[in-house]
């Protein structure tokens, strides 16, 4: 049975990824001349789409860090929690 903390962690992970995909799509629409095949994703972090893209990446990191916090304190999740937290710090910073 899934613990309520683990369920909350799953919801946070889902919301994090969903908002990032939506933010990425909006940033692509705002960046005039952006091409998925010719430009890097990081190009969206500068120019007219910077506010949307950078905010979306920050929120992604914040929600993943919260999800890692709510992931079970069980020893089976110890390595996963650490890796998720380090990844989220990369997004935030």
Buried (B, 14 or more C-beta within 10 A) or exposed (E): EEEEEBEBBBEBBEBBEEBBEEBBEBBBEBBEEBEEEEEEEEBBBEBEBBEBBBEBBBBBBBBBBBBBBBBBEEEEBEEEBEEBBEBBEEBBE
